Structures are given as C-alpha cells and as structure tokens.
C-alpha cells in the first residue's frame, strides 16, 4: 500500500504535478487513485468552506490552529471512509494533492514556535491514531518562493481577486506558512523539492522528473 502526498503553498504547482504523476502511473497499468483535499464536492468540507470564506472571522487567525485542523481532518475522514479506503486496502497507489500534512503547513504557524513540536505530535495522534487515517508513505513538499507563487496565483485569479480565500489574501500568514512548512519537513522527514532557480520557476518537466526519482521505490 502506497500513499504519496504532494504538498506546497498555493501556486506551487502541486495540482499539476499530482496529475502528471497520475498519468505516468496510469500509463504503466498501475492501479492508482488521485485524491484532492479539501473535498469541496462533499458536504464534509462545509466547515472548511465557511472558514475559508471568512464566516468565522475575516482573517486566517480568527480560528485557532486546533479548531481549524479539526475542520480539515473531518473532511479527510469522510473522504477516506466513503471514497478510497477500499482501494487503499487493496493495494492501489493513492496520490494526494494535500493531505493531513496541510494542517502542519497552514495551522502550525498560528502558534508560537515553542509549541510547534507539541502541535505536530497532537496532529499526528489525532488524524492517524484517533481518526484512523493512513500515514503517508512519502510526502513531497514543493518549495516555491512566495514571490513566485504569488505571481502564478495572480494569473489564476486575474480580474477575480475577490475569489481568493482568507489564506490566499494574507501574505504575512503565507510567509508564516512557508516557515512552518520548512520546520515540519525537517521534523517529519518530508522530501523537499526546490521549485525555483535564480528567482525563476523550474520547468514542469524538470520538477516532474525529480518527483519520479523520489517515489520510484514505492511504485
């Protein structure tokens, strides 16, 4: 059983890279499922959508790290139990565009740094032990400098800035997220792939090739 997670801030290209990896595995005849979180098509994401739309407060910090983590965790629990648990148990490769690890990026930075290790222990116990979600076989973190990811996001939302959620609109929050992601990656042995070189994004093919090399033993 392999569960491969691609993580990164918005604009890092993780959705594109998850799809490229999915296409490769499918072309090789592998049994593979591609999962994206949050699962916006499911009612289980209702609290996540309310949070990101600012219904609990207009800033990301209006909801504390533990409460917001629970919103996302419940959505993952529902997705696992309803949609992909059977495939996982039968040995399919599960590719996740975000997973439990997203809380460790987006919620960790809300806490003082001296509480970060405590939060990571709590998050792992809550989702893997209490909720029974499977642990990732490997986490690939796509590290894109914020300045570049913001340019890529601007293209996505060109003319529709109002569609950005409370995370995407808060640059100070996103800077904290990048710092917390670096901490979590080191503490939890994530595979980190730099996605820029000389202040320019690396090519999709170059990043894709590096991802393949990092997960080859799991395929």
C-alpha positions in Angstrom: 0.0 0.0 0.0 1.4 3.4 -1.1 0.1 6.8 -0.2 2.0 9.6 -1.8 1.3 13.2 -0.8 2.3 16.3 -2.8 2.3 19.4 -0.6 3.1 23.0 -1.1 1.7 26.5 -0.8 -0.9 27.7 -3.3 0.8 28.4 -6.6 3.5 25.8 -6.1 2.2 23.6 -8.9 1.2 20.6 -6.7 -2.1 20.0 -8.5 -0.3 19.9 -11.9 2.4 17.7 -10.6 -0.1 15.3 -9.0 -1.9 15.0 -12.3 1.4 14.4 -14.2 2.4 11.6 -11.8 -1.1 10.1 -12.0 -0.9 10.0 -15.8 2.5 8.2 -15.7 1.2 5.6 -13.3 -1.9 5.0 -15.2 0.1 4.6 -18.5 2.1 1.9 -16.7 -1.0 0.0 -15.8 -0.8 0.7 -12.1 -4.0 0.8 -10.1 -4.0 4.4 -8.9 -6.4 6.8 -7.3 -5.9 10.6 -7.3 -7.4 12.4 -4.3 -7.6 16.2 -3.7 -8.2 17.9 -0.4 -10.3 19.7 0.7 -13.0 17.7 -1.0 -15.1 20.6 -2.0 -17.7 18.4 -3.7 -18.6 16.7 -0.4 -20.8 18.1 2.4 -17.9 17.1 4.7 -16.0 20.2 3.6 -18.7 22.6 4.7 -16.8 23.9 7.8 -13.7 24.3 5.7 -15.6 26.4 3.1 -17.1 28.5 5.9 -13.7 29.1 7.4 -12.0 30.0 4.1 -14.9 32.3 3.2 -14.4 34.2 6.4 -17.6 33.2 8.1 -15.9 32.6 11.4 -13.8 35.8 11.1 -12.1 37.7 8.3 -8.6 36.6 8.9 -6.9 33.2 9.0 -6.1 33.6 12.7 -9.7 34.2 13.6 -9.9 30.4 14.1 -7.3 28.8 16.2 -4.9 26.1 14.9 -6.7 23.2 16.7 -10.2 24.1 15.7 -9.3 24.8 12.0 -7.3 21.5 12.0 -10.4 19.6 13.1 -12.4 21.1 10.2 -10.0 19.7 7.6 -9.5 16.4 9.5 -13.2 15.6 9.4 -13.3 16.2 5.7 -10.4 13.7 5.2 -12.0 11.2 7.5 -15.2 11.3 5.4 -13.3 11.0 2.1 -11.3 8.1 3.3 -14.2 6.1 4.7 -16.6 6.8 1.8 -14.4 7.0 -1.2 -11.0 5.4 -1.2 -10.4 3.2 1.8 -11.2 0.0 -0.1 -8.8 0.9 -2.9 -6.1 1.7 -0.4 -6.6 -1.6 1.4 -6.4 -3.5 -1.9 -3.0 -2.0 -2.7 -3.8 0.8 -5.1 -1.3 3.7 -5.2 -3.1 6.7 -3.6 -1.9 10.1 -4.8 -3.0 13.0 -2.6 -2.9 16.6 -3.6 -2.8 17.8 0.0 -3.4 15.6 3.0 -3.1 15.6 6.8 0.2 17.4 6.2 -1.5 20.5 5.1 -2.6 21.3 8.7 1.1 21.1 9.5 1.8 23.9 7.0 -1.3 26.1 7.3 -2.1 25.8 11.0 1.2 25.3 12.7 2.3 28.9 12.0 -0.6 30.2 14.1 1.1 29.0 17.2 4.3 30.3 19.0 7.3 28.4 17.7 8.0 26.8 21.1 4.7 25.0 20.7 5.4 23.6 17.2 6.7 20.2 18.2 3.7 19.7 20.6 1.3 20.6 17.8 2.9 18.1 15.3 2.6 15.3 17.9 -1.0 16.3 18.5 -1.8 16.4 14.8 -0.3 13.0 14.1 -2.0 11.4 17.0 -5.4 13.0 16.2 -5.5 12.0 12.5 -3.6 8.8 12.4 -4.4 7.3 15.7 -7.7 8.8 16.8 -9.4 9.1 13.4 -7.6 6.1 11.9 -6.4 7.7 8.7 -3.4 6.0 7.0 0.0 7.6 7.4 1.7 8.8 4.2 4.3 6.5 2.6 6.1 9.7 1.4 5.5 13.4 1.5 6.9 15.5 -1.3 7.0 19.2 -0.4 7.2 21.5 -3.4 9.0 24.6 -2.1 8.2 27.6 -4.2 9.3 31.1 -3.1 6.3 33.2 -2.1 7.1 35.9 -4.5 6.9 33.5 -7.4 3.8 31.6 -6.2 2.0 34.9 -5.8 2.7 35.8 -9.4 1.3 32.4 -10.5 -1.7 32.9 -8.3 -2.3 36.4 -9.8 -2.5 34.8 -13.2 -5.1 32.3 -11.9 -7.2 35.0 -10.4 -6.6 37.7 -12.9 -9.7 40.0 -12.8 -11.2 38.0 -10.0 -9.2 38.8 -6.9 -12.3 38.7 -4.8 -12.3 34.9 -5.3 -9.2 34.4 -3.2 -9.8 32.8 0.2 -8.7 34.2 3.5 -5.4 32.3 3.3 -4.6 33.4 -0.3 -5.2 37.1 0.6 -2.9 37.2 3.7 0.7 37.5 2.6 2.0 37.6 6.2 0.1 34.4 7.0 1.6 32.7 3.9 5.1 33.7 4.9 4.5 32.1 8.3 3.2 29.0 6.5 6.4 28.7 4.5 8.4 28.8 7.7 6.3 26.3 9.4 6.4 24.0 6.3 10.2 24.1 6.5 10.1 23.1 10.1 7.6 20.3 9.6 9.6 19.0 6.6 12.7 18.7 8.7 11.0 17.2 11.7 8.9 14.7 9.8 11.5 13.8 7.0 9.5 15.1 4.1 11.2 15.1 0.7 11.7 18.8 -0.3 12.0 19.8 -3.9 13.0 23.4 -4.7 10.7 24.7 -7.4 12.7 27.8 -8.4 16.1 28.6 -9.6 17.7 32.1 -9.8 14.3 33.6 -9.0 12.5 31.8 -11.8 10.3 28.8 -11.6 11.8 25.5 -12.7 10.1 23.8 -15.7 7.2 21.4 -15.0 9.2 18.6 -16.7 12.2 19.1 -14.5 10.2 19.1 -11.3 8.2 16.1 -12.5 11.4 14.1 -13.2 12.7 14.8 -9.7 9.4 13.8 -8.2 9.5 10.5 -10.1 13.0 9.8 -8.8 11.9 10.5 -5.2 9.0 8.0 -5.3 10.3 5.3 -7.7 10.8 2.8 -4.9 7.1 3.0 -3.9 5.8 2.3 -7.4 
